[in-house]
Amino acid sequence: MNNRHRILCLALCLLSIVLCVLKLLHIIRWSWWWVTAPLWGGGALLIIGLLLLLIGLAFAARDGKPI
């Protein structure tokens, strides 16, 4: 893992901790889904992107277009 990935991971972890503390202190009234979004958001975007790619490939194959 290079420095860029470490910095990104550290930033997301710190953001998650800060949001959890703010939620527990009742400073923010967000849903826990949004508070924990820095932890699972990247994976969710990856899955959505892959699903859109598969749907696009399925439509291209159905229409007989070369991929």
N, C-alpha and C positions, 0 to 999 in steps of 0.2 A: 504494500500500500504506500503510495507516494504522499508527500506532504499535503498536496491539495485535497486528497481524500480524507486525510486525518483532520485537517482544519474544518472541512465540511461536516464530518462526523461529530467533532467537538462542538461546532456551532449548533447543530441540530439537537445534540444532547443538552447543551446549556439552555437553549430555547425551550425545550421540553420541561426542564427543571423549573425555569422561571415561570412558565405558564401554569405548572402544577401548583407552585407556591402561591401565585396570585389567585388561583381558583380556590385553594384551601383557605386563604385569608379573606375570601369573599370580596376581593377587589374587582375581579371580573366575574360575570355571570354567564359565561359561555357554557355550552354543553361539553361534557367530557370528550365527545368525539372530536371537537375542534381543539381542545387542549392537548390531546394526544396526537393530533394530525401530523406534527413533525416526525413522529416515530413511524407511522404507517403510510403517510401520504405518498412518498416516493414509490413504494411498492404498488400502491393502488393505481398511480399514474402509469406505471409500467404495464400492469395487467390490462388496463383500459386501452393503452396503445397497441398491445399485442392482439386484443380482441378486434379492434378496428382494422388492423392489418389482415387478420384472418377473414373478416367479413369482406373486405375489399378483394382479397384473393379469390374468395368463393364466388363473388359476383363476376369477376373477370373470367373465371373458369366456366361459369354457367353461360356467359355470352360467347364463349369460344375464342376469346382473345388470348394471344400468347402472353405468358407471364414473363 
